[in-house]
């Protein structure tokens, strides 16, 4: 499977970087073709300006602001997002990537008349999230995991009908220990080896 790994963390030595490296190693070892998109490393600009927003609904693929990202999305069969959960949701950089890259005529089509949008990411058969959370598991579920819901519910609606979902979170990250982090990396490796 061709898997686009979308990685979002500003600190190169972060635990998220260790998760990224573990995921890349496990996916490659399992025989997947992996494409890493590191938003901070490439200096992605998450800010949508007024003119881009004015023309967003009429945007055509030929006018996409990030043609390289559009091509990589079109080539993918699976998407894996690796990021820290901040304030219960996605980091601003990642949310900006969704706003600016998941555009009409690439990921969905807006109908001329009434009716739902048409999903265009039907080639995506796997949608996954691997994250860290400062909050405990029970509190994250109490506040309804907004980041998880954005990707695994909202974006899932644009993917293939049989698209599988994957979610893993290291909770209580701020109180983690070398032992809890090591166990989590082992769990990530085992889970991705089974894809």
Rosetta blueprint (number, residue, H / E / L):
1 X L
2 X E
3 X E
4 X E
5 X E
6 X E
7 X E
8 X E
9 X L
10 X L
11 X L
12 X L
13 X L
14 X L
15 X H
16 X H
17 X H
18 X H
19 X H
20 X H
21 X H
22 X H
23 X H
24 X H
25 X H
26 X H
27 X H
28 X H
29 X H
30 X L
31 X L
32 X L
33 X E
34 X E
35 X E
36 X E
37 X E
38 X E
39 X L
40 X L
41 X L
42 X L
43 X L
44 X L
45 X L
46 X L
47 X L
48 X L
49 X L
50 X H
51 X H
52 X H
53 X H
54 X H
55 X L
56 X H
57 X H
58 X H
59 X L
60 X L
61 X H
62 X H
63 X H
64 X L
65 X L
66 X L
67 X H
68 X H
69 X H
70 X H
71 X H
72 X H
73 X H
74 X H
75 X H
76 X L
77 X L
78 X E
79 X E
80 X E
81 X E
82 X E
83 X E
84 X E
85 X E
86 X E
87 X L
88 X L
89 X E
90 X L
91 X L
92 X H
93 X H
94 X H
95 X H
96 X H
97 X H
98 X H
99 X H
100 X H
101 X H
102 X L
103 X L
104 X E
105 X L
106 X L
107 X L
108 X E
109 X E
110 X L
111 X L
112 X L
113 X L
114 X L
115 X L
116 X L
117 X L
118 X E
119 X E
120 X L
121 X E
122 X L
123 X L
124 X L
125 X L
126 X E
127 X E
128 X E
129 X E
130 X E
131 X E
132 X E
133 X E
134 X L
135 X L
136 X L
137 X H
138 X H
139 X H
140 X H
141 X H
142 X H
143 X L
144 X L
145 X L
146 X H
147 X H
148 X H
149 X H
150 X H
151 X H
152 X H
153 X H
154 X H
155 X H
156 X H
157 X H
158 X H
159 X E
160 X L
161 X L
162 X L
163 X L
164 X E
165 X E
166 X E
167 X E
168 X E
169 X E
170 X E
171 X L
172 X L
173 X H
174 X H
175 X H
176 X L
177 X L
178 X H
179 X H
180 X H
181 X H
182 X H
183 X H
184 X H
185 X H
186 X H
187 X H
188 X H
189 X H
190 X H
191 X H
192 X H
193 X H
194 X L
195 X L
